[in-house]
Amino acid sequence: TRTLFVVGDEDQCIYGWRGAQTDIFARFIGEMKRCRVCTLEKNFRSTMTITSIAQSLIEQGQGNRHNKTTRSMREGGEKAKVYSAYDDRDES
């Protein structure tokens, strides 16, 4: 028996500058017909406010991604604010 275990998050396309490819999971699933996809949808770090915003943005994204809904295990959270940074130093 040959077993291959793959872990990753197709929604981490923000790391494209490091070589991340958003279509790699779709290609893998297409090529490995007998694979089983297990999604990890519980978020233990971020509040419900943050995960709701992230989910909304992810749903608007383009590409062939596996369907998942991220849910926070932490209630509430402060209201989000939009901040337009002048440059990368200001952003950090």
N, C-alpha and C positions, 0 to 999 in steps of 0.2 A: 504494500500500500504506500502510495506517495501522498504526502500532505504538505500543503503550503498555506501559511497563515499570513495575511496581509493586513496591516493596520494603517489608517490614515483618515484624513478629513478633506473631502473634496471642496468644502467651503473655505478652505484656507488659501484661496487664490491670491490673497494679498502678498503671498511670498513668491510671486512670479519672478521677481528680481533675483531670487535665489535658485531659480530653475524649476519651481513648482509648475506642474502642468494640470490645468483644471479638468482635462478630459481623460486623465490616466485611469480613473476608476471605471468609466464607461467602456474604455477599450479593454480593460482587464475582464470585466464582466462579459463583454461580447466574445472574447477569445476563450475564456474558461467557462464553458457551458455548464459545468456541474458545480460551479462555485455557489456558496451560500453567503448572502449579505446579512450581517447583523449590525443594526444601527444603534448607536449610543445616543439617546435623545435627552437624557437627564443632565442638567448642568448644575453642579453643586457650588460653583464659585460666584457666578453672576446673579444679580437680583432679577426678579420677574420683569422689571422695567427694561433692563438691558437686553435680556433674551427676547423679549417681544419686539423690540426695535431691530435687533439682529435678524430675527426670523422674517420680519417684513422686508428688510433689505435683501436677504438671501432669496426670497421668493420672487423678487423683481429681477434677479440676476439672469443672465443668459447662459446657455450651455445645456448639455445633457447631464443632469445630475440626478442622483438617487433621491427619491422622495423621503424626507424626514422632517419632523417637527421637534425643535429643541424646546424643552421645558425646564424652567428654573425650579430648583428645590428650595429656593429662598423667596419668601413673600416680599411684596412691595418694592421699595427702592425710591430714590429721589427722582424727581422729574428731570428728564434729559434736557440739556441745553445745547444749542448749536454755537460752536466757537470757530471762527475763521482765523486761523493762525497766519501771521505775517510770513514766517519761514519755519524751517525745521527746528530751529532752536526755540522759537516761540511756542511751537507745538509741543515740545517736550517739557 
